Amino acid sequence: MLSKENQQLLRVIAEQQPQSVTELAMLTGRAVSDVSRTLKTLGEYNLVEMTTSQNGLAVKPRYQSMLLLIQPLE
């Protein structure tokens, strides 16, 4: 779920603050349908928040930073 592509997507959202899914797709070089699908998944994990804007759907991060801790199973 947090592939390098999706991490980049979250970084672009935080840094560029795109006003629409289309703008986010242009900034990342990904297809609008791919970005939309990924945002839906990230939203289900509460990593982003989708809001309605004048340009359509806008997205913003729910967290300023994240720490991922991976511990081995015993």
PyMOL Python script that loads the backbone (N, CA, C, O; Angstrom):
from pymol import cmd

cmd.read_pdbstr("""\
ATOM      1  N   MET A   1       0.820  -1.185   0.000  1.00  0.00           N
ATOM      2  CA  MET A   1       0.000   0.000   0.000  1.00  0.00           C
ATOM      3  C   MET A   1       0.869   1.256   0.000  1.00  0.00           C
ATOM      4  O   MET A   1       0.561   2.213  -0.711  1.00  0.00           O
ATOM      5  N   LEU A   2       1.940   1.270   0.778  1.00  0.00           N
ATOM      6  CA  LEU A   2       2.828   2.433   0.775  1.00  0.00           C
ATOM      7  C   LEU A   2       4.039   2.172  -0.110  1.00  0.00           C
ATOM      8  O   LEU A   2       5.182   2.220   0.344  1.00  0.00           O
ATOM      9  N   SER A   3       3.770   1.900  -1.362  1.00  0.00           N
ATOM     10  CA  SER A   3       4.835   1.720  -2.341  1.00  0.00           C
ATOM     11  C   SER A   3       5.567   3.053  -2.519  1.00  0.00           C
ATOM     12  O   SER A   3       5.117   4.089  -2.030  1.00  0.00           O
ATOM     13  N   LYS A   4       6.684   3.013  -3.213  1.00  0.00           N
ATOM     14  CA  LYS A   4       7.422   4.253  -3.468  1.00  0.00           C
ATOM     15  C   LYS A   4       6.559   5.254  -4.232  1.00  0.00           C
ATOM     16  O   LYS A   4       6.618   6.456  -3.970  1.00  0.00           O
ATOM     17  N   GLU A   5       5.758   4.759  -5.174  1.00  0.00           N
ATOM     18  CA  GLU A   5       4.850   5.635  -5.929  1.00  0.00           C
ATOM     19  C   GLU A   5       3.842   6.320  -5.008  1.00  0.00           C
ATOM     20  O   GLU A   5       3.571   7.513  -5.148  1.00  0.00           O
ATOM     21  N   ASN A   6       3.293   5.558  -4.071  1.00  0.00           N
ATOM     22  CA  ASN A   6       2.288   6.121  -3.165  1.00  0.00           C
ATOM     23  C   ASN A   6       2.921   7.055  -2.139  1.00  0.00           C
ATOM     24  O   ASN A   6       2.300   8.035  -1.727  1.00  0.00           O
ATOM     25  N   GLN A   7       4.146   6.760  -1.727  1.00  0.00           N
ATOM     26  CA  GLN A   7       4.860   7.672  -0.840  1.00  0.00           C
ATOM     27  C   GLN A   7       5.114   8.995  -1.556  1.00  0.00           C
ATOM     28  O   GLN A   7       4.975  10.066  -0.965  1.00  0.00           O
ATOM     29  N   GLN A   8       5.489   8.913  -2.841  1.00  0.00           N
ATOM     30  CA  GLN A   8       5.700  10.120  -3.632  1.00  0.00           C
ATOM     31  C   GLN A   8       4.395  10.907  -3.753  1.00  0.00           C
ATOM     32  O   GLN A   8       4.395  12.135  -3.665  1.00  0.00           O
ATOM     33  N   LEU A   9       3.298  10.203  -3.951  1.00  0.00           N
ATOM     34  CA  LEU A   9       1.991  10.844  -4.057  1.00  0.00           C
ATOM     35  C   LEU A   9       1.677  11.628  -2.780  1.00  0.00           C
ATOM     36  O   LEU A   9       1.237  12.775  -2.850  1.00  0.00           O
ATOM     37  N   LEU A  10       1.899  11.018  -1.623  1.00  0.00           N
ATOM     38  CA  LEU A  10       1.667  11.697  -0.345  1.00  0.00           C
ATOM     39  C   LEU A  10       2.578  12.914  -0.190  1.00  0.00           C
ATOM     40  O   LEU A  10       2.157  13.951   0.321  1.00  0.00           O
ATOM     41  N   ARG A  11       3.825  12.781  -0.633  1.00  0.00           N
ATOM     42  CA  ARG A  11       4.783  13.888  -0.541  1.00  0.00           C
ATOM     43  C   ARG A  11       4.324  15.061  -1.425  1.00  0.00           C
ATOM     44  O   ARG A  11       4.366  16.217  -1.003  1.00  0.00           O
ATOM     45  N   VAL A  12       3.891  14.753  -2.640  1.00  0.00           N
ATOM     46  CA  VAL A  12       3.419  15.802  -3.552  1.00  0.00           C
ATOM     47  C   VAL A  12       2.176  16.486  -2.982  1.00  0.00           C
ATOM     48  O   VAL A  12       2.044  17.706  -3.079  1.00  0.00           O
ATOM     49  N   ILE A  13       1.276  15.720  -2.395  1.00  0.00           N
ATOM     50  CA  ILE A  13       0.074  16.296  -1.781  1.00  0.00           C
ATOM     51  C   ILE A  13       0.472  17.288  -0.693  1.00  0.00           C
ATOM     52  O   ILE A  13      -0.060  18.396  -0.631  1.00  0.00           O
ATOM     53  N   ALA A  14       1.410  16.886   0.163  1.00  0.00           N
ATOM     54  CA  ALA A  14       1.831  17.736   1.278  1.00  0.00           C
ATOM     55  C   ALA A  14       2.583  18.978   0.795  1.00  0.00           C
ATOM     56  O   ALA A  14       2.362  20.077   1.304  1.00  0.00           O
ATOM     57  N   GLU A  15       3.465  18.804  -0.181  1.00  0.00           N
ATOM     58  CA  GLU A  15       4.325  19.906  -0.609  1.00  0.00           C
ATOM     59  C   GLU A  15       3.664  20.836  -1.624  1.00  0.00           C
ATOM     60  O   GLU A  15       3.838  22.052  -1.545  1.00  0.00           O
ATOM     61  N   GLN A  16       2.911  20.285  -2.573  1.00  0.00           N
ATOM     62  CA  GLN A  16       2.351  21.084  -3.665  1.00  0.00           C
ATOM     63  C   GLN A  16       0.904  21.524  -3.424  1.00  0.00           C
ATOM     64  O   GLN A  16       0.429  22.476  -4.043  1.00  0.00           O
ATOM     65  N   GLN A  17       0.218  20.836  -2.535  1.00  0.00           N
ATOM     66  CA  GLN A  17      -1.175  21.129  -2.200  1.00  0.00           C
ATOM     67  C   GLN A  17      -2.051  21.292  -3.453  1.00  0.00           C
ATOM     68  O   GLN A  17      -2.640  22.351  -3.668  1.00  0.00           O
ATOM     69  N   PRO A  18      -2.130  20.244  -4.270  1.00  0.00           N
ATOM     70  CA  PRO A  18      -2.934  20.332  -5.492  1.00  0.00           C
ATOM     71  C   PRO A  18      -4.402  20.586  -5.167  1.00  0.00           C
ATOM     72  O   PRO A  18      -4.911  20.140  -4.140  1.00  0.00           O
ATOM     73  N   GLN A  19      -5.066  21.307  -6.057  1.00  0.00           N
ATOM     74  CA  GLN A  19      -6.460  21.686  -5.842  1.00  0.00           C
ATOM     75  C   GLN A  19      -7.453  20.722  -6.468  1.00  0.00           C
ATOM     76  O   GLN A  19      -8.665  20.897  -6.337  1.00  0.00           O
ATOM     77  N   SER A  20      -6.937  19.697  -7.153  1.00  0.00           N
ATOM     78  CA  SER A  20      -7.829  18.706  -7.751  1.00  0.00           C
ATOM     79  C   SER A  20      -7.064  17.415  -7.995  1.00  0.00           C
ATOM     80  O   SER A  20      -5.833  17.396  -7.985  1.00  0.00           O
ATOM     81  N   VAL A  21      -7.804  16.344  -8.213  1.00  0.00           N
ATOM     82  CA  VAL A  21      -7.196  15.052  -8.531  1.00  0.00           C
ATOM     83  C   VAL A  21      -6.476  15.149  -9.875  1.00  0.00           C
ATOM     84  O   VAL A  21      -5.412  14.558 -10.056  1.00  0.00           O
ATOM     85  N   THR A  22      -7.051  15.887 -10.807  1.00  0.00           N
ATOM     86  CA  THR A  22      -6.423  16.068 -12.120  1.00  0.00           C
ATOM     87  C   THR A  22      -5.075  16.767 -11.985  1.00  0.00           C
ATOM     88  O   THR A  22      -4.100  16.364 -12.619  1.00  0.00           O
ATOM     89  N   GLU A  23      -5.016  17.804 -11.169  1.00  0.00           N
ATOM     90  CA  GLU A  23      -3.752  18.509 -10.947  1.00  0.00           C
ATOM     91  C   GLU A  23      -2.730  17.580 -10.299  1.00  0.00           C
ATOM     92  O   GLU A  23      -1.555  17.593 -10.668  1.00  0.00           O
ATOM     93  N   LEU A  24      -3.167  16.781  -9.343  1.00  0.00           N
ATOM     94  CA  LEU A  24      -2.271  15.832  -8.689  1.00  0.00           C
ATOM     95  C   LEU A  24      -1.737  14.816  -9.698  1.00  0.00           C
ATOM     96  O   LEU A  24      -0.558  14.464  -9.667  1.00  0.00           O
ATOM     97  N   ALA A  25      -2.595  14.353 -10.580  1.00  0.00           N
ATOM     98  CA  ALA A  25      -2.163  13.412 -11.616  1.00  0.00           C
ATOM     99  C   ALA A  25      -1.113  14.055 -12.516  1.00  0.00           C
ATOM    100  O   ALA A  25      -0.121  13.416 -12.866  1.00  0.00           O
ATOM    101  N   MET A  26      -1.322  15.311 -12.891  1.00  0.00           N
ATOM    102  CA  MET A  26      -0.350  16.010 -13.732  1.00  0.00           C
ATOM    103  C   MET A  26       0.980  16.179 -13.009  1.00  0.00           C
ATOM    104  O   MET A  26       2.039  16.008 -13.612  1.00  0.00           O
ATOM    105  N   LEU A  27       0.935  16.512 -11.727  1.00  0.00           N
ATOM    106  CA  LEU A  27       2.160  16.716 -10.952  1.00  0.00           C
ATOM    107  C   LEU A  27       2.967  15.434 -10.786  1.00  0.00           C
ATOM    108  O   LEU A  27       4.192  15.478 -10.672  1.00  0.00           O
ATOM    109  N   THR A  28       2.289  14.305 -10.771  1.00  0.00           N
ATOM    110  CA  THR A  28       2.971  13.026 -10.542  1.00  0.00           C
ATOM    111  C   THR A  28       3.208  12.233 -11.817  1.00  0.00           C
ATOM    112  O   THR A  28       3.929  11.236 -11.802  1.00  0.00           O
ATOM    113  N   GLY A  29       2.607  12.666 -12.918  1.00  0.00           N
ATOM    114  CA  GLY A  29       2.771  11.933 -14.170  1.00  0.00           C
ATOM    115  C   GLY A  29       1.999  10.624 -14.214  1.00  0.00           C
ATOM    116  O   GLY A  29       2.309   9.741 -15.013  1.00  0.00           O
ATOM    117  N   ARG A  30       1.002  10.500 -13.364  1.00  0.00           N
ATOM    118  CA  ARG A  30       0.172   9.296 -13.320  1.00  0.00           C
ATOM    119  C   ARG A  30      -1.191   9.584 -13.937  1.00  0.00           C
ATOM    120  O   ARG A  30      -1.618  10.736 -14.015  1.00  0.00           O
ATOM    121  N   ALA A  31      -1.858   8.542 -14.368  1.00  0.00           N
ATOM    122  CA  ALA A  31      -3.200   8.684 -14.936  1.00  0.00           C
ATOM    123  C   ALA A  31      -4.184   9.104 -13.845  1.00  0.00           C
ATOM    124  O   ALA A  31      -4.055   8.696 -12.691  1.00  0.00           O
ATOM    125  N   VAL A  32      -5.164   9.919 -14.219  1.00  0.00           N
ATOM    126  CA  VAL A  32      -6.174  10.387 -13.268  1.00  0.00           C
ATOM    127  C   VAL A  32      -6.884   9.207 -12.616  1.00  0.00           C
ATOM    128  O   VAL A  32      -7.120   9.219 -11.408  1.00  0.00           O
ATOM    129  N   SER A  33      -7.227   8.190 -13.401  1.00  0.00           N
ATOM    130  CA  SER A  33      -7.933   7.027 -12.848  1.00  0.00           C
ATOM    131  C   SER A  33      -7.073   6.295 -11.824  1.00  0.00           C
ATOM    132  O   SER A  33      -7.586   5.818 -10.812  1.00  0.00           O
ATOM    133  N   ASP A  34      -5.771   6.202 -12.078  1.00  0.00           N
ATOM    134  CA  ASP A  34      -4.847   5.547 -11.149  1.00  0.00           C
ATOM    135  C   ASP A  34      -4.735   6.346  -9.850  1.00  0.00           C
ATOM    136  O   ASP A  34      -4.778   5.782  -8.756  1.00  0.00           O
ATOM    137  N   VAL A  35      -4.593   7.659  -9.984  1.00  0.00           N
ATOM    138  CA  VAL A  35      -4.491   8.527  -8.804  1.00  0.00           C
ATOM    139  C   VAL A  35      -5.781   8.467  -7.998  1.00  0.00           C
ATOM    140  O   VAL A  35      -5.740   8.372  -6.772  1.00  0.00           O
ATOM    141  N   SER A  36      -6.905   8.519  -8.662  1.00  0.00           N
ATOM    142  CA  SER A  36      -8.200   8.465  -7.988  1.00  0.00           C
ATOM    143  C   SER A  36      -8.362   7.170  -7.198  1.00  0.00           C
ATOM    144  O   SER A  36      -8.804   7.185  -6.049  1.00  0.00           O
ATOM    145  N   ARG A  37      -8.004   6.063  -7.817  1.00  0.00           N
ATOM    146  CA  ARG A  37      -8.099   4.753  -7.157  1.00  0.00           C
ATOM    147  C   ARG A  37      -7.160   4.688  -5.944  1.00  0.00           C
ATOM    148  O   ARG A  37      -7.537   4.188  -4.884  1.00  0.00           O
ATOM    149  N   THR A  38      -5.940   5.198  -6.115  1.00  0.00           N
ATOM    150  CA  THR A  38      -4.972   5.194  -5.017  1.00  0.00           C
ATOM    151  C   THR A  38      -5.449   6.074  -3.871  1.00  0.00           C
ATOM    152  O   THR A  38      -5.312   5.703  -2.705  1.00  0.00           O
ATOM    153  N   LEU A  39      -6.008   7.240  -4.193  1.00  0.00           N
ATOM    154  CA  LEU A  39      -6.513   8.142  -3.156  1.00  0.00           C
ATOM    155  C   LEU A  39      -7.654   7.510  -2.378  1.00  0.00           C
ATOM    156  O   LEU A  39      -7.768   7.705  -1.168  1.00  0.00           O
ATOM    157  N   LYS A  40      -8.489   6.763  -3.062  1.00  0.00           N
ATOM    158  CA  LYS A  40      -9.581   6.064  -2.376  1.00  0.00           C
ATOM    159  C   LYS A  40      -9.012   5.092  -1.347  1.00  0.00           C
ATOM    160  O   LYS A  40      -9.492   5.028  -0.215  1.00  0.00           O
ATOM    161  N   THR A  41      -7.993   4.341  -1.740  1.00  0.00           N
ATOM    162  CA  THR A  41      -7.354   3.394  -0.820  1.00  0.00           C
ATOM    163  C   THR A  41      -6.680   4.123   0.333  1.00  0.00           C
ATOM    164  O   THR A  41      -6.839   3.733   1.490  1.00  0.00           O
ATOM    165  N   LEU A  42      -5.928   5.182   0.030  1.00  0.00           N
ATOM    166  CA  LEU A  42      -5.260   5.951   1.084  1.00  0.00           C
ATOM    167  C   LEU A  42      -6.282   6.574   2.027  1.00  0.00           C
ATOM    168  O   LEU A  42      -6.028   6.691   3.226  1.00  0.00           O
ATOM    169  N   GLY A  43      -7.428   6.970   1.499  1.00  0.00           N
ATOM    170  CA  GLY A  43      -8.502   7.514   2.326  1.00  0.00           C
ATOM    171  C   GLY A  43      -9.085   6.478   3.264  1.00  0.00           C
ATOM    172  O   GLY A  43      -9.436   6.789   4.402  1.00  0.00           O
ATOM    173  N   GLU A  44      -9.188   5.237   2.787  1.00  0.00           N
ATOM    174  CA  GLU A  44      -9.698   4.153   3.632  1.00  0.00           C
ATOM    175  C   GLU A  44      -8.773   3.891   4.819  1.00  0.00           C
ATOM    176  O   GLU A  44      -9.216   3.417   5.865  1.00  0.00           O
ATOM    177  N   TYR A  45      -7.492   4.200   4.652  1.00  0.00           N
ATOM    178  CA  TYR A  45      -6.520   4.052   5.739  1.00  0.00           C
ATOM    179  C   TYR A  45      -6.332   5.361   6.511  1.00  0.00           C
ATOM    180  O   TYR A  45      -5.432   5.469   7.344  1.00  0.00           O
ATOM    181  N   ASN A  46      -7.174   6.345   6.234  1.00  0.00           N
ATOM    182  CA  ASN A  46      -7.125   7.662   6.893  1.00  0.00           C
ATOM    183  C   ASN A  46      -5.797   8.383   6.708  1.00  0.00           C
ATOM    184  O   ASN A  46      -5.359   9.112   7.598  1.00  0.00           O
ATOM    185  N   LEU A  47      -5.157   8.185   5.566  1.00  0.00           N
ATOM    186  CA  LEU A  47      -3.907   8.880   5.279  1.00  0.00           C
ATOM    187  C   LEU A  47      -4.145  10.189   4.538  1.00  0.00           C
ATOM    188  O   LEU A  47      -3.317  11.097   4.607  1.00  0.00           O
ATOM    189  N   VAL A  48      -5.257  10.294   3.836  1.00  0.00           N
ATOM    190  CA  VAL A  48      -5.622  11.528   3.144  1.00  0.00           C
ATOM    191  C   VAL A  48      -7.094  11.816   3.387  1.00  0.00           C
ATOM    192  O   VAL A  48      -7.872  10.933   3.749  1.00  0.00           O
ATOM    193  N   GLU A  49      -7.451  13.072   3.177  1.00  0.00           N
ATOM    194  CA  GLU A  49      -8.845  13.491   3.311  1.00  0.00           C
ATOM    195  C   GLU A  49      -9.277  14.131   1.994  1.00  0.00           C
ATOM    196  O   GLU A  49      -8.608  15.030   1.486  1.00  0.00           O
ATOM    197  N   MET A  50     -10.376  13.672   1.455  1.00  0.00           N
ATOM    198  CA  MET A  50     -10.909  14.213   0.210  1.00  0.00           C
ATOM    199  C   MET A  50     -11.960  15.268   0.539  1.00  0.00           C
ATOM    200  O   MET A  50     -12.825  15.045   1.386  1.00  0.00           O
ATOM    201  N   THR A  51     -11.883  16.409  -0.126  1.00  0.00           N
ATOM    202  CA  THR A  51     -12.869  17.469   0.054  1.00  0.00           C
ATOM    203  C   THR A  51     -13.322  17.961  -1.319  1.00  0.00           C
ATOM    204  O   THR A  51     -12.623  17.774  -2.315  1.00  0.00           O
ATOM    205  N   THR A  52     -14.467  18.576  -1.362  1.00  0.00           N
ATOM    206  CA  THR A  52     -14.968  19.142  -2.607  1.00  0.00           C
ATOM    207  C   THR A  52     -14.430  20.559  -2.751  1.00  0.00           C
ATOM    208  O   THR A  52     -14.503  21.363  -1.822  1.00  0.00           O
ATOM    209  N   SER A  53     -13.888  20.853  -3.935  1.00  0.00           N
ATOM    210  CA  SER A  53     -13.380  22.195  -4.209  1.00  0.00           C
ATOM    211  C   SER A  53     -14.030  22.724  -5.478  1.00  0.00           C
ATOM    212  O   SER A  53     -14.829  22.030  -6.107  1.00  0.00           O
ATOM    213  N   GLN A  54     -13.693  23.938  -5.851  1.00  0.00           N
ATOM    214  CA  GLN A  54     -14.231  24.527  -7.081  1.00  0.00           C
ATOM    215  C   GLN A  54     -13.781  23.744  -8.306  1.00  0.00           C
ATOM    216  O   GLN A  54     -14.476  23.720  -9.322  1.00  0.00           O
ATOM    217  N   ASN A  55     -12.617  23.102  -8.213  1.00  0.00           N
ATOM    218  CA  ASN A  55     -12.053  22.356  -9.340  1.00  0.00           C
ATOM    219  C   ASN A  55     -12.408  20.877  -9.316  1.00  0.00           C
ATOM    220  O   ASN A  55     -11.871  20.107 -10.112  1.00  0.00           O
ATOM    221  N   GLY A  56     -13.284  20.469  -8.435  1.00  0.00           N
ATOM    222  CA  GLY A  56     -13.631  19.051  -8.306  1.00  0.00           C
ATOM    223  C   GLY A  56     -13.249  18.556  -6.928  1.00  0.00           C
ATOM    224  O   GLY A  56     -13.476  19.239  -5.930  1.00  0.00           O
ATOM    225  N   LEU A  57     -12.673  17.374  -6.874  1.00  0.00           N
ATOM    226  CA  LEU A  57     -12.238  16.819  -5.599  1.00  0.00           C
ATOM    227  C   LEU A  57     -10.823  17.273  -5.291  1.00  0.00           C
ATOM    228  O   LEU A  57      -9.934  17.156  -6.134  1.00  0.00           O
ATOM    229  N   ALA A  58     -10.609  17.788  -4.097  1.00  0.00           N
ATOM    230  CA  ALA A  58      -9.276  18.160  -3.634  1.00  0.00           C
ATOM    231  C   ALA A  58      -8.875  17.175  -2.547  1.00  0.00           C
ATOM    232  O   ALA A  58      -9.725  16.556  -1.907  1.00  0.00           O
ATOM    233  N   VAL A  59      -7.588  17.039  -2.351  1.00  0.00           N
ATOM    234  CA  VAL A  59      -7.091  16.081  -1.377  1.00  0.00           C
ATOM    235  C   VAL A  59      -6.067  16.766  -0.489  1.00  0.00           C
ATOM    236  O   VAL A  59      -5.300  17.612  -0.951  1.00  0.00           O
ATOM    237  N   LYS A  60      -6.057  16.401   0.782  1.00  0.00           N
ATOM    238  CA  LYS A  60      -5.024  16.912   1.676  1.00  0.00           C
ATOM    239  C   LYS A  60      -4.588  15.796   2.606  1.00  0.00           C
ATOM    240  O   LYS A  60      -5.373  14.900   2.916  1.00  0.00           O
ATOM    241  N   PRO A  61      -3.339  15.846   3.055  1.00  0.00           N
ATOM    242  CA  PRO A  61      -2.853  14.801   3.954  1.00  0.00           C
ATOM    243  C   PRO A  61      -3.502  14.934   5.325  1.00  0.00           C
ATOM    244  O   PRO A  61      -3.839  16.037   5.755  1.00  0.00           O
ATOM    245  N   ARG A  62      -3.673  13.826   5.997  1.00  0.00           N
ATOM    246  CA  ARG A  62      -4.236  13.852   7.349  1.00  0.00           C
ATOM    247  C   ARG A  62      -3.144  13.988   8.396  1.00  0.00           C
ATOM    248  O   ARG A  62      -3.426  14.315   9.549  1.00  0.00           O
ATOM    249  N   TYR A  63      -1.899  13.740   8.006  1.00  0.00           N
ATOM    250  CA  TYR A  63      -0.778  13.790   8.940  1.00  0.00           C
ATOM    251  C   TYR A  63       0.355  14.584   8.319  1.00  0.00           C
ATOM    252  O   TYR A  63       0.558  14.544   7.106  1.00  0.00           O
ATOM    253  N   GLN A  64       1.088  15.303   9.147  1.00  0.00           N
ATOM    254  CA  GLN A  64       2.234  16.059   8.653  1.00  0.00           C
ATOM    255  C   GLN A  64       3.423  15.141   8.402  1.00  0.00           C
ATOM    256  O   GLN A  64       4.182  15.347   7.454  1.00  0.00           O
ATOM    257  N   SER A  65       3.585  14.141   9.241  1.00  0.00           N
ATOM    258  CA  SER A  65       4.657  13.167   9.040  1.00  0.00           C
ATOM    259  C   SER A  65       4.217  11.834   9.624  1.00  0.00           C
ATOM    260  O   SER A  65       3.321  11.763  10.465  1.00  0.00           O
ATOM    261  N   MET A  66       4.879  10.774   9.150  1.00  0.00           N
ATOM    262  CA  MET A  66       4.563   9.431   9.615  1.00  0.00           C
ATOM    263  C   MET A  66       5.854   8.680   9.891  1.00  0.00           C
ATOM    264  O   MET A  66       6.870   8.901   9.232  1.00  0.00           O
ATOM    265  N   LEU A  67       5.802   7.809  10.854  1.00  0.00           N
ATOM    266  CA  LEU A  67       6.912   6.921  11.156  1.00  0.00           C
ATOM    267  C   LEU A  67       6.396   5.504  11.004  1.00  0.00           C
ATOM    268  O   LEU A  67       5.411   5.121  11.635  1.00  0.00           O
ATOM    269  N   LEU A  68       7.058   4.738  10.174  1.00  0.00           N
ATOM    270  CA  LEU A  68       6.663   3.354   9.940  1.00  0.00           C
ATOM    271  C   LEU A  68       7.621   2.459  10.707  1.00  0.00           C
ATOM    272  O   LEU A  68       8.824   2.463  10.445  1.00  0.00           O
ATOM    273  N   LEU A  69       7.100   1.700  11.643  1.00  0.00           N
ATOM    274  CA  LEU A  69       7.903   0.795  12.458  1.00  0.00           C
ATOM    275  C   LEU A  69       7.541  -0.631  12.092  1.00  0.00           C
ATOM    276  O   LEU A  69       6.383  -1.035  12.196  1.00  0.00           O
ATOM    277  N   ILE A  70       8.530  -1.384  11.666  1.00  0.00           N
ATOM    278  CA  ILE A  70       8.315  -2.782  11.296  1.00  0.00           C
ATOM    279  C   ILE A  70       9.088  -3.653  12.276  1.00  0.00           C
ATOM    280  O   ILE A  70      10.307  -3.536  12.402  1.00  0.00           O
ATOM    281  N   GLN A  71       8.368  -4.525  12.964  1.00  0.00           N
ATOM    282  CA  GLN A  71       8.996  -5.425  13.917  1.00  0.00           C
ATOM    283  C   GLN A  71       8.802  -6.854  13.440  1.00  0.00           C
ATOM    284  O   GLN A  71       7.719  -7.209  12.974  1.00  0.00           O
ATOM    285  N   PRO A  72       9.842  -7.680  13.551  1.00  0.00           N
ATOM    286  CA  PRO A  72       9.710  -9.073  13.116  1.00  0.00           C
ATOM    287  C   PRO A  72       8.768  -9.844  14.040  1.00  0.00           C
ATOM    288  O   PRO A  72       8.676  -9.561  15.234  1.00  0.00           O
ATOM    289  N   LEU A  73       8.080 -10.812  13.468  1.00  0.00           N
ATOM    290  CA  LEU A  73       7.231 -11.693  14.266  1.00  0.00           C
ATOM    291  C   LEU A  73       8.111 -12.664  15.027  1.00  0.00           C
ATOM    292  O   LEU A  73       9.150 -13.096  14.529  1.00  0.00           O
ATOM    293  N   GLU A  74       7.701 -12.997  16.209  1.00  0.00           N
ATOM    294  CA  GLU A  74       8.497 -13.939  17.004  1.00  0.00           C
ATOM    295  C   GLU A  74       7.905 -15.315  16.945  1.00  0.00           C
ATOM    296  O   GLU A  74       8.437 -16.243  17.553  1.00  0.00           O
TER     297      GLU A  74
END
""", "prot")
cmd.dss("prot")
cmd.show_as("cartoon", "prot")
cmd.util.cbc("prot")
cmd.orient("prot")
